[in-house]
Amino acid sequence: MRGLDDDALVGVNRLAGGTGTVRHPALLGAVQASVYGRMSGRDLYPGLADRAAALTHGIMRVHPFVDANERTAILAMVYLCRINGYRLVWASPRDAVALIRAVNTGQPPVEWISRRIASRLQPLHPPPTNR
């Protein structure tokens, strides 16, 4: 599975209208550790929806950038899914905003966010159907 390194996250922040300025390098490291962390030789978040959720949660919790953290969280979630061959299909823009607002409260755990993301994932190129 492909991931987003620090440089990619800075680029996403700029794309989201931010300055690309990191408040402290350790903050990006904390986000990366939450997404790609391992315990007892196993990934903490092995699936795409899990990692997208951990990334979104990490950016919203840590606020590694001086600005545009919420927009960066949304775009990073979408970009991570996209580079791994999936898109997120929202019922409406309000649906995406509602997810980010819920995450912004700090209440929902990563697993809750992951379930919301998983229910919206669709392959970019669906397999052909047999006719």
N, C-alpha and C positions, 0 to 999 in steps of 0.2 A: 504494500500500500504506500502510495506517495504521501509526503507530508509537506508542511510549510516550515522553512527555516526562518531565522530571525530577519534576514534580508527580505524574504518574501512578505513577512508580516509588516515590515516597515513600508514596503511597496503598497500593500493593501491599505495601510493607514493613509498613505498619500492619496490613493485612489478614492478613499472615503472622504476626502476633503481635509484630512489632517496635515500637519507639517512634517510628519515622519520622525518627529523628535521623541526619543525614548526617555522617560523620566529617569530610569536607572537601568543599566544592562541586566542586573539581577532580576528585574521584574519580568523581562522577556524570558529569561531562564526559568523563572517560576512557572510561567505559562507553558513553556515547552516541557518542563518536567511533569506537569499535570497531564499533558496530552500523551506523552511518549514514555511515561514512567513504567517501571517493571517491578514486580514483587515475586520473589521465589522463582525467578526465571520466566515469569509470564507477564504479558502486557496487562496493565491495569485496564486499558480500554482497547480491546482487540478489534472491534468492528468499526466501520466507517461512521455510522451514526454515533457510536460511543465517542470516537475521537473528535468528531465535529462538535458534539455536545461539550466535551471537556475543553476544547479550544474556545468555544463561545463563553462557557462558564468562567474559564481562566481569564480571558480578556476583560469580561465584565467585573469580575471579582478584584483583579489586581490593578486594573487601569494602568497598563504599562506605558501608554502614550500620554503626552501632555494635552491632547485633544482628540476628539472624534472616536473615542473608544467604543461607543455603542454601534456606530456605523461600521467601524472596523470589525467588530464581533460578527455582525450580520454578513459582511462581505467575505470575511475569512471562512465562515461556515459554508457559504455558497461556493467559494473558490476551492476549498478542500474537497467538497463533494464533486465538483466539476472535474478537477484534475484526476479524480479516481473513477471517472466515467458515469457519474450520476448528476442529476439535477434535483433541485428542491422545488416541489410544486405546492404553492400556497393557494388557499381558497381565495385570498385577497391580500393586498398589501397590509391590511389591518391584522391579518393572521400572523404575519411575520413580526410586525410591531408588537403584537400581544405577547408573543414568545419572548422577545427581548425585554419587554417591560417586566414580565414575570421573572426572568433571570436577574434583572436589575434589582429586584427586591432582595435578592440573596437567599430566597427561601427554597426554590426547587433544587433538588439534588441533580447531579449529572445524569443519573438514570432516568429521571423524569424528562429532562431535556432530550435525551437520546431517544426515548419513545416517541416524542413529538417529531423529531427529525426523521426517524425511521419510517414513520407513517406518511411522510411526504417525499421520500426518495423514489425517483424513477430513473431507470437506465437511460443514458443519453441515446443509445442505439439499441432499441429493443430487439430481441432475437426474432428472426422471421417466423411467421406462423405457418404451420403445415396446412395446405389446402387440398 
